[in-house]
Amino acid sequence: MSFKSLGLSDSLLHAITKKGYTEPSPIQTKAIPPILERKDILASAQTGTGKTAGFVLPMLQILSESKQAKRRPVRALILTPTRELAAQIYENVKEYSEFLSIESTVIFGGVNQNPQVRALRNGVDILVATPGRLLDLYNQRMLSLSQVEILVLDEADRMLDMGFLRDIKKILALMPARRQNLLFSATFSTEIKQLAGSFMTDPILVEATPKNTAAELVIQKVYHVDKPKKTSLVTKLISQGNWSQVLIFTRTKHAANKLSEKLTKNGIASLAIHGNKSQGARTKALEGFKNGTTRVLVATDIAARGLDIPLLPHVINFELPNVSEDYVHRIGRTGRAGASGEAISLVSHDEHDLVHGIEKLLRQKLDIEIMEGYEPSATPPAPKDEPRRSSGGRKPDFRKGGSGGGQRSAGQGGQRRNEGQGGQRRTDGQGGGQRKSGGTGGQRSGGNAPRGNSGGSRSGGPRGNSGGQRSGNSRPNKGNRD
């Protein structure tokens, strides 16, 4: 099948040919025709399969065929969870609209708003935005959404998981009720589909591949290694393999900074990218990684959303993600657009339950290897009867802005962490107190907090309600929101 057979205009075909594309991907083949028919779409596809073109191309055709107002109002809105993803989509919009009379711009936080405001005042047909900056400029009366015809939520599952649900509802209320809604993401849980159905009109479900599957062209390797030896093993793999471009994932910002500094000291040019970095620093790090001046980019899951590095050969999970679906997103950074790639995971003794959760999600056994000279001090534990459930198996509490209280990557608020934060029940008597056998009243030992109502309180926090109150905030941390 060709792009022309999908019903795209000559101007778009010219732009597609200029980018070197010859045949549409499966997600493009399935999504473009119904979008051109002005249907609502709920589309799931792996990262690297061309899903951005799957909604940008038909959107451009629809807008180019309709009559344009003299003062170009925003007619299409694309919402994304991160700055990097917003910037990447904007670049795609510009490339595909090169031979059309379509204006577009992008707005996100972390940078001066004045250039964004000037672009909006000049008039734009397509606006790519993160929810936070969009609402900020709307509240300043810098933009209007009253004439939006098409809404796209990209990485919709991540936006809800990051606590953007309340902002999304506010934005929906600012647009006309009659519009076309397109939701695209690499993964969709049943709950996400139910939520989407609450404001979409007879949405068509488009799935190019089975949900939560790893890219076929990605070679997956897992090494069992003690946690203190991980940095040394990463250094050896990169140095001896003479790898020139490696994306490494950590769970937390602190771990990303620490690993990047150690790699740089070991002679491997490295930079970290995460939510605490300024937009200028994030952009500079990404540019250096793409042009080869930076050999290694160490990232958290949220910051890595939207990273589009052509032919990226290597991805390393320095730490496995707490949420199994994030493993699919991580390794999807390589093996993109038909190219092969390699994804390596370094697994310490306390992470083997996470391996079993990933295997259950993928319905695939991951072979665990041991590198000579890095033999672990303990053998891998046997799988538990009931492996840890992934985020898709929990019913999120939408009233609290996402799946608050559930596991989160990068250690965001409300996560039950193995350091005993967030109110986890531990077996060493720390971070919330251990249940004492034979005790009365349900009081937990290991804490000095006063005894609460039935069930007792957790140490380090306020007096407990029934069942004990968790310390920390059960709602998602919105500090990294754009």
BELCORPE-V328680 format. One record per residue. N is the residue number from 1. PHI is phi in whole degrees, 0 to 359 (* if undefined). PSI is psi in whole degrees, -180 to 180 (999 if undefined). OMEGA is omega in whole degrees, -180 to 180 (* if undefined). Layout:
BEGIN
n:N phi:PHI psi:PSI omega:OMEGA
n:N phi:PHI psi:PSI omega:OMEGA
END
This chain:
BEGIN
n:1 phi:* psi:142 omega:180
n:2 phi:252 psi:165 omega:176
n:3 phi:296 psi:-33 omega:-179
n:4 phi:296 psi:-36 omega:-179
n:5 phi:292 psi:-15 omega:178
n:6 phi:279 psi:-7 omega:178
n:7 phi:93 psi:17 omega:-179
n:8 phi:280 psi:152 omega:-176
n:9 phi:285 psi:165 omega:180
n:10 phi:297 psi:-37 omega:-180
n:11 phi:296 psi:-41 omega:178
n:12 phi:290 psi:-40 omega:178
n:13 phi:299 psi:-37 omega:177
n:14 phi:298 psi:-45 omega:180
n:15 phi:294 psi:-39 omega:180
n:16 phi:296 psi:-44 omega:179
n:17 phi:297 psi:-38 omega:180
n:18 phi:297 psi:-32 omega:178
n:19 phi:280 psi:-7 omega:175
n:20 phi:91 psi:12 omega:179
n:21 phi:271 psi:138 omega:-178
n:22 phi:243 psi:-37 omega:-179
n:23 phi:230 psi:143 omega:179
n:24 phi:289 psi:150 omega:176
n:25 phi:281 psi:168 omega:-180
n:26 phi:303 psi:-42 omega:-179
n:27 phi:292 psi:-35 omega:178
n:28 phi:292 psi:-40 omega:180
n:29 phi:298 psi:-39 omega:-177
n:30 phi:276 psi:-29 omega:-173
n:31 phi:268 psi:-38 omega:-172
n:32 phi:298 psi:-49 omega:-178
n:33 phi:302 psi:-49 omega:180
n:34 phi:292 psi:-30 omega:176
n:35 phi:294 psi:-41 omega:178
n:36 phi:297 psi:-25 omega:176
n:37 phi:275 psi:6 omega:177
n:38 phi:67 psi:33 omega:175
n:39 phi:273 psi:152 omega:170
n:40 phi:283 psi:140 omega:-173
n:41 phi:232 psi:135 omega:171
n:42 phi:242 psi:102 omega:-170
n:43 phi:244 psi:134 omega:178
n:44 phi:239 psi:129 omega:178
n:45 phi:204 psi:151 omega:177
n:46 phi:295 psi:155 omega:174
n:47 phi:295 psi:146 omega:179
n:48 phi:86 psi:8 omega:-178
n:49 phi:257 psi:5 omega:178
n:50 phi:88 psi:25 omega:-177
n:51 phi:292 psi:-27 omega:178
n:52 phi:297 psi:-47 omega:176
n:53 phi:297 psi:-26 omega:180
n:54 phi:298 psi:-28 omega:176
n:55 phi:250 psi:-27 omega:-179
n:56 phi:290 psi:-44 omega:-177
n:57 phi:299 psi:-52 omega:179
n:58 phi:293 psi:-32 omega:177
n:59 phi:299 psi:-46 omega:180
n:60 phi:298 psi:-39 omega:-180
n:61 phi:293 psi:-43 omega:180
n:62 phi:299 psi:-47 omega:-178
n:63 phi:292 psi:-36 omega:-178
n:64 phi:289 psi:-25 omega:-179
n:65 phi:273 psi:-15 omega:-180
n:66 phi:266 psi:159 omega:-178
n:67 phi:291 psi:133 omega:-178
n:68 phi:264 psi:138 omega:175
n:69 phi:284 psi:157 omega:-179
n:70 phi:298 psi:-40 omega:-177
n:71 phi:257 psi:64 omega:179
n:72 phi:349 psi:92 omega:173
n:73 phi:280 psi:163 omega:176
n:74 phi:292 psi:116 omega:-179
n:75 phi:252 psi:-16 omega:178
n:76 phi:220 psi:133 omega:-179
n:77 phi:238 psi:127 omega:177
n:78 phi:245 psi:115 omega:180
n:79 phi:260 psi:136 omega:179
n:80 phi:225 psi:158 omega:-178
n:81 phi:279 psi:-24 omega:-174
n:82 phi:230 psi:160 omega:179
n:83 phi:295 psi:-44 omega:-177
n:84 phi:299 psi:-43 omega:180
n:85 phi:293 psi:-40 omega:178
n:86 phi:299 psi:-45 omega:-180
n:87 phi:297 psi:-40 omega:-179
n:88 phi:294 psi:-44 omega:179
n:89 phi:296 psi:-40 omega:179
n:90 phi:300 psi:-41 omega:178
n:91 phi:298 psi:-41 omega:178
n:92 phi:296 psi:-42 omega:179
n:93 phi:300 psi:-45 omega:180
n:94 phi:298 psi:-42 omega:-179
n:95 phi:294 psi:-45 omega:-177
n:96 phi:286 psi:-23 omega:-178
n:97 phi:262 psi:14 omega:-176
n:98 phi:305 psi:-36 omega:-176
n:99 phi:253 psi:23 omega:177
n:100 phi:237 psi:158 omega:176
n:101 phi:270 psi:69 omega:-179
n:102 phi:231 psi:132 omega:178
n:103 phi:252 psi:144 omega:-179
n:104 phi:214 psi:162 omega:175
n:105 phi:204 psi:171 omega:-180
n:106 phi:229 psi:141 omega:176
n:107 phi:228 psi:137 omega:175
n:108 phi:201 psi:165 omega:-177
n:109 phi:281 psi:176 omega:178
n:110 phi:89 psi:-4 omega:179
n:111 phi:225 psi:167 omega:179
n:112 phi:298 psi:134 omega:-177
n:113 phi:279 psi:-16 omega:-173
n:114 phi:300 psi:-45 omega:177
n:115 phi:297 psi:-34 omega:178
n:116 phi:293 psi:-42 omega:180
n:117 phi:296 psi:-41 omega:179
n:118 phi:298 psi:-42 omega:179
n:119 phi:297 psi:-40 omega:179
n:120 phi:295 psi:-39 omega:-180
n:121 phi:293 psi:-29 omega:178
n:122 phi:286 psi:-15 omega:178
n:123 phi:97 psi:128 omega:178
n:124 phi:223 psi:145 omega:176
n:125 phi:273 psi:-39 omega:-177
n:126 phi:239 psi:128 omega:179
n:127 phi:242 psi:123 omega:174
n:128 phi:257 psi:129 omega:-171
n:129 phi:208 psi:156 omega:165
n:130 phi:265 psi:149 omega:-173
n:131 phi:301 psi:-41 omega:-176
n:132 phi:298 psi:-52 omega:-180
n:133 phi:293 psi:-34 omega:179
n:134 phi:299 psi:-49 omega:180
n:135 phi:293 psi:-35 omega:179
n:136 phi:299 psi:-49 omega:-180
n:137 phi:290 psi:-32 omega:176
n:138 phi:295 psi:-44 omega:179
n:139 phi:295 psi:-24 omega:175
n:140 phi:273 psi:3 omega:-179
n:141 phi:61 psi:38 omega:179
n:142 phi:266 psi:-11 omega:-180
n:143 phi:206 psi:163 omega:177
n:144 phi:229 psi:143 omega:177
n:145 phi:245 psi:17 omega:-173
n:146 phi:287 psi:-12 omega:-179
n:147 phi:239 psi:22 omega:179
n:148 phi:290 psi:128 omega:179
n:149 phi:258 psi:-29 omega:-176
n:150 phi:227 psi:129 omega:175
n:151 phi:244 psi:132 omega:175
n:152 phi:238 psi:127 omega:170
n:153 phi:253 psi:109 omega:179
n:154 phi:261 psi:143 omega:-172
n:155 phi:53 psi:49 omega:-175
n:156 phi:299 psi:-37 omega:180
n:157 phi:297 psi:-40 omega:180
n:158 phi:290 psi:-36 omega:179
n:159 phi:298 psi:-43 omega:179
n:160 phi:291 psi:-39 omega:-179
n:161 phi:294 psi:-29 omega:-180
n:162 phi:276 psi:0 omega:177
n:163 phi:91 psi:23 omega:-179
n:164 phi:272 psi:3 omega:-174
n:165 phi:303 psi:-46 omega:-179
n:166 phi:297 psi:-43 omega:178
n:167 phi:295 psi:-40 omega:180
n:168 phi:298 psi:-42 omega:179
n:169 phi:296 psi:-38 omega:177
n:170 phi:297 psi:-43 omega:-179
n:171 phi:293 psi:-41 omega:178
n:172 phi:302 psi:-37 omega:-179
n:173 phi:289 psi:-16 omega:-178
n:174 phi:270 psi:-6 omega:-176
n:175 phi:250 psi:162 omega:177
n:176 phi:299 psi:146 omega:179
n:177 phi:294 psi:-34 omega:178
n:178 phi:270 psi:107 omega:179
n:179 phi:199 psi:169 omega:176
n:180 phi:263 psi:132 omega:-178
n:181 phi:245 psi:129 omega:-180
n:182 phi:233 psi:120 omega:178
n:183 phi:246 psi:121 omega:179
n:184 phi:238 psi:140 omega:177
n:185 phi:195 psi:160 omega:177
n:186 phi:286 psi:-31 omega:180
n:187 phi:222 psi:149 omega:176
n:188 phi:220 psi:124 omega:174
n:189 phi:276 psi:166 omega:178
n:190 phi:301 psi:-38 omega:-179
n:191 phi:294 psi:-37 omega:179
n:192 phi:296 psi:-42 omega:179
n:193 phi:296 psi:-38 omega:178
n:194 phi:295 psi:-42 omega:179
n:195 phi:296 psi:-44 omega:180
n:196 phi:299 psi:-38 omega:180
n:197 phi:295 psi:-17 omega:-178
n:198 phi:286 psi:-21 omega:178
n:199 phi:228 psi:9 omega:175
n:200 phi:256 psi:154 omega:-179
n:201 phi:258 psi:110 omega:179
n:202 phi:43 psi:58 omega:-176
n:203 phi:295 psi:143 omega:177
n:204 phi:267 psi:127 omega:-180
n:205 phi:274 psi:123 omega:180
n:206 phi:240 psi:119 omega:178
n:207 phi:231 psi:111 omega:-179
n:208 phi:283 psi:-29 omega:179
n:209 phi:220 psi:159 omega:175
n:210 phi:304 psi:141 omega:-177
n:211 phi:294 psi:149 omega:177
n:212 phi:59 psi:43 omega:175
n:213 phi:245 psi:150 omega:180
n:214 phi:275 psi:149 omega:180
n:215 phi:302 psi:137 omega:-175
n:216 phi:294 psi:-30 omega:-175
n:217 phi:273 psi:5 omega:179
n:218 phi:265 psi:123 omega:175
n:219 phi:276 psi:120 omega:-177
n:220 phi:256 psi:129 omega:177
n:221 phi:231 psi:143 omega:179
n:222 phi:232 psi:125 omega:178
n:223 phi:248 psi:128 omega:174
n:224 phi:275 psi:120 omega:-176
n:225 phi:210 psi:147 omega:176
n:226 phi:294 psi:144 omega:-176
n:227 phi:306 psi:-43 omega:-180
n:228 phi:295 psi:-17 omega:-178
n:229 phi:263 psi:0 omega:-176
n:230 phi:298 psi:-45 omega:-178
n:231 phi:299 psi:-42 omega:179
n:232 phi:297 psi:-41 omega:-180
n:233 phi:292 psi:-41 omega:177
n:234 phi:300 psi:-45 omega:180
n:235 phi:300 psi:-43 omega:-180
n:236 phi:295 psi:-46 omega:-179
n:237 phi:300 psi:-45 omega:-178
n:238 phi:290 psi:-43 omega:-176
n:239 phi:289 psi:-51 omega:-177
n:240 phi:290 psi:-32 omega:177
n:241 phi:279 psi:-8 omega:-177
n:242 phi:53 psi:42 omega:-179
n:243 phi:286 psi:133 omega:-176
n:244 phi:259 psi:-16 omega:-177
n:245 phi:213 psi:109 omega:-175
n:246 phi:226 psi:130 omega:175
n:247 phi:255 psi:122 omega:-177
n:248 phi:245 psi:135 omega:180
n:249 phi:252 psi:137 omega:171
n:250 phi:236 psi:166 omega:-180
n:251 phi:280 psi:-34 omega:-172
n:252 phi:235 psi:160 omega:178
n:253 phi:297 psi:-42 omega:-180
n:254 phi:299 psi:-44 omega:179
n:255 phi:295 psi:-36 omega:178
n:256 phi:296 psi:-47 omega:178
n:257 phi:299 psi:-45 omega:-177
n:258 phi:297 psi:-46 omega:-179
n:259 phi:294 psi:-41 omega:179
n:260 phi:300 psi:-43 omega:179
n:261 phi:297 psi:-41 omega:-179
n:262 phi:293 psi:-40 omega:179
n:263 phi:295 psi:-41 omega:178
n:264 phi:297 psi:-41 omega:177
n:265 phi:296 psi:-28 omega:179
n:266 phi:274 psi:9 omega:175
n:267 phi:89 psi:14 omega:179
n:268 phi:249 psi:111 omega:-177
n:269 phi:301 psi:120 omega:-173
n:270 phi:216 psi:147 omega:174
n:271 phi:223 psi:153 omega:178
n:272 phi:255 psi:149 omega:178
n:273 phi:224 psi:123 omega:180
n:274 phi:199 psi:-180 omega:-172
n:275 phi:296 psi:-24 omega:-180
n:276 phi:278 psi:-12 omega:179
n:277 phi:282 psi:146 omega:176
n:278 phi:292 psi:160 omega:-180
n:279 phi:298 psi:-36 omega:178
n:280 phi:298 psi:-43 omega:180
n:281 phi:292 psi:-38 omega:180
n:282 phi:293 psi:-44 omega:180
n:283 phi:296 psi:-43 omega:180
n:284 phi:296 psi:-42 omega:180
n:285 phi:296 psi:-42 omega:-179
n:286 phi:293 psi:-41 omega:178
n:287 phi:296 psi:-42 omega:178
n:288 phi:296 psi:-36 omega:179
n:289 phi:291 psi:-39 omega:-179
n:290 phi:289 psi:-38 omega:-177
n:291 phi:271 psi:-2 omega:172
n:292 phi:96 psi:-5 omega:179
n:293 phi:286 psi:-28 omega:174
n:294 phi:252 psi:122 omega:-174
n:295 phi:280 psi:-35 omega:-175
n:296 phi:231 psi:135 omega:174
n:297 phi:243 psi:121 omega:180
n:298 phi:257 psi:125 omega:-171
n:299 phi:222 psi:156 omega:168
n:300 phi:269 psi:167 omega:-175
n:301 phi:299 psi:-45 omega:-176
n:302 phi:294 psi:-43 omega:-178
n:303 phi:294 psi:-27 omega:-176
n:304 phi:279 psi:-13 omega:178
n:305 phi:297 psi:130 omega:179
n:306 phi:94 psi:-7 omega:176
n:307 phi:291 psi:119 omega:180
n:308 phi:239 psi:93 omega:-179
n:309 phi:251 psi:107 omega:-178
n:310 phi:301 psi:136 omega:174
n:311 phi:58 psi:32 omega:176
n:312 phi:297 psi:120 omega:-173
n:313 phi:274 psi:-28 omega:-171
n:314 phi:224 psi:133 omega:171
n:315 phi:234 psi:134 omega:179
n:316 phi:238 psi:127 omega:171
n:317 phi:270 psi:96 omega:178
n:318 phi:296 psi:-35 omega:173
n:319 phi:225 psi:138 omega:177
n:320 phi:289 psi:147 omega:178
n:321 phi:288 psi:152 omega:177
n:322 phi:288 psi:-27 omega:179
n:323 phi:256 psi:123 omega:-172
n:324 phi:300 psi:-37 omega:-179
n:325 phi:300 psi:-29 omega:180
n:326 phi:295 psi:-24 omega:176
n:327 phi:298 psi:-40 omega:179
n:328 phi:296 psi:-44 omega:179
n:329 phi:297 psi:-42 omega:-177
n:330 phi:298 psi:-56 omega:-176
n:331 phi:288 psi:-14 omega:176
n:332 phi:288 psi:-7 omega:175
n:333 phi:290 psi:-23 omega:176
n:334 phi:248 psi:170 omega:-178
n:335 phi:66 psi:36 omega:-176
n:336 phi:264 psi:151 omega:174
n:337 phi:51 psi:41 omega:175
n:338 phi:87 psi:-4 omega:179
n:339 phi:272 psi:154 omega:178
n:340 phi:273 psi:162 omega:179
n:341 phi:201 psi:172 omega:-179
n:342 phi:231 psi:131 omega:178
n:343 phi:240 psi:120 omega:-177
n:344 phi:245 psi:133 omega:178
n:345 phi:242 psi:130 omega:176
n:346 phi:261 psi:117 omega:-171
n:347 phi:242 psi:119 omega:175
n:348 phi:270 psi:173 omega:-173
n:349 phi:303 psi:-37 omega:-176
n:350 phi:279 psi:2 omega:-178
n:351 phi:253 psi:3 omega:-174
n:352 phi:290 psi:-27 omega:173
n:353 phi:297 psi:-34 omega:177
n:354 phi:293 psi:-36 omega:176
n:355 phi:300 psi:-45 omega:-180
n:356 phi:296 psi:-37 omega:177
n:357 phi:295 psi:-40 omega:178
n:358 phi:293 psi:-42 omega:178
n:359 phi:299 psi:-40 omega:179
n:360 phi:295 psi:-41 omega:180
n:361 phi:295 psi:-46 omega:-178
n:362 phi:281 psi:-15 omega:-172
n:363 phi:55 psi:46 omega:-175
n:364 phi:211 psi:137 omega:178
n:365 phi:275 psi:130 omega:177
n:366 phi:259 psi:121 omega:179
n:367 phi:285 psi:127 omega:-180
n:368 phi:262 psi:124 omega:-179
n:369 phi:251 psi:165 omega:176
n:370 phi:235 psi:125 omega:-180
n:371 phi:278 psi:134 omega:179
n:372 phi:299 psi:131 omega:-177
n:373 phi:92 psi:-8 omega:-180
n:374 phi:231 psi:34 omega:-180
n:375 phi:298 psi:131 omega:-179
n:376 phi:287 psi:158 omega:-180
n:377 phi:280 psi:-15 omega:-179
n:378 phi:226 psi:149 omega:178
n:379 phi:279 psi:153 omega:-180
n:380 phi:300 psi:137 omega:178
n:381 phi:288 psi:155 omega:177
n:382 phi:287 psi:151 omega:179
n:383 phi:299 psi:144 omega:175
n:384 phi:284 psi:161 omega:-178
n:385 phi:299 psi:-37 omega:-179
n:386 phi:234 psi:96 omega:-180
n:387 phi:301 psi:157 omega:-179
n:388 phi:303 psi:135 omega:-179
n:389 phi:282 psi:143 omega:176
n:390 phi:280 psi:172 omega:-176
n:391 phi:296 psi:-25 omega:-179
n:392 phi:291 psi:-17 omega:-177
n:393 phi:266 psi:-6 omega:179
n:394 phi:261 psi:149 omega:176
n:395 phi:268 psi:109 omega:-177
n:396 phi:291 psi:152 omega:177
n:397 phi:268 psi:95 omega:-175
n:398 phi:294 psi:-21 omega:179
n:399 phi:293 psi:-19 omega:-178
n:400 phi:253 psi:19 omega:173
n:401 phi:75 psi:49 omega:178
n:402 phi:118 psi:-164 omega:-178
n:403 phi:270 psi:57 omega:-178
n:404 phi:303 psi:140 omega:-179
n:405 phi:90 psi:-13 omega:178
n:406 phi:273 psi:-177 omega:-179
n:407 phi:284 psi:146 omega:180
n:408 phi:225 psi:145 omega:171
n:409 phi:284 psi:162 omega:179
n:410 phi:59 psi:19 omega:172
n:411 phi:67 psi:37 omega:-178
n:412 phi:279 psi:167 omega:-167
n:413 phi:310 psi:141 omega:175
n:414 phi:86 psi:-2 omega:-178
n:415 phi:285 psi:141 omega:173
n:416 phi:276 psi:108 omega:-171
n:417 phi:252 psi:156 omega:-178
n:418 phi:280 psi:4 omega:172
n:419 phi:269 psi:2 omega:179
n:420 phi:87 psi:12 omega:179
n:421 phi:270 psi:166 omega:176
n:422 phi:71 psi:18 omega:173
n:423 phi:86 psi:25 omega:179
n:424 phi:286 psi:145 omega:174
n:425 phi:279 psi:120 omega:-178
n:426 phi:250 psi:163 omega:-179
n:427 phi:259 psi:1 omega:-179
n:428 phi:253 psi:6 omega:176
n:429 phi:84 psi:10 omega:-180
n:430 phi:247 psi:170 omega:171
n:431 phi:51 psi:53 omega:176
n:432 phi:124 psi:-12 omega:172
n:433 phi:84 psi:144 omega:-180
n:434 phi:264 psi:142 omega:174
n:435 phi:291 psi:130 omega:177
n:436 phi:270 psi:129 omega:177
n:437 phi:290 psi:139 omega:178
n:438 phi:79 psi:2 omega:-179
n:439 phi:285 psi:169 omega:178
n:440 phi:244 psi:152 omega:175
n:441 phi:75 psi:1 omega:177
n:442 phi:76 psi:17 omega:-177
n:443 phi:288 psi:142 omega:179
n:444 phi:262 psi:136 omega:178
n:445 phi:279 psi:171 omega:177
n:446 phi:90 psi:-1 omega:-179
n:447 phi:225 psi:154 omega:-179
n:448 phi:255 psi:6 omega:-179
n:449 phi:293 psi:149 omega:-180
n:450 phi:295 psi:157 omega:-178
n:451 phi:288 psi:130 omega:-177
n:452 phi:265 psi:-159 omega:177
n:453 phi:288 psi:-174 omega:-170
n:454 phi:312 psi:121 omega:-179
n:455 phi:111 psi:-23 omega:177
n:456 phi:78 psi:170 omega:-180
n:457 phi:252 psi:160 omega:176
n:458 phi:272 psi:147 omega:-178
n:459 phi:294 psi:152 omega:177
n:460 phi:81 psi:0 omega:-176
n:461 phi:232 psi:-177 omega:180
n:462 phi:287 psi:172 omega:-180
n:463 phi:301 psi:140 omega:-172
n:464 phi:278 psi:155 omega:168
n:465 phi:271 psi:-164 omega:177
n:466 phi:299 psi:122 omega:-180
n:467 phi:91 psi:-5 omega:178
n:468 phi:88 psi:137 omega:-179
n:469 phi:263 psi:138 omega:177
n:470 phi:281 psi:142 omega:172
n:471 phi:283 psi:155 omega:-179
n:472 phi:90 psi:178 omega:-176
n:473 phi:258 psi:128 omega:-179
n:474 phi:279 psi:-8 omega:179
n:475 phi:270 psi:155 omega:-177
n:476 phi:298 psi:147 omega:178
n:477 phi:287 psi:118 omega:-177
n:478 phi:263 psi:10 omega:-178
n:479 phi:294 psi:-25 omega:-179
n:480 phi:263 psi:6 omega:-176
n:481 phi:288 psi:148 omega:180
n:482 phi:262 psi:999 omega:*
END
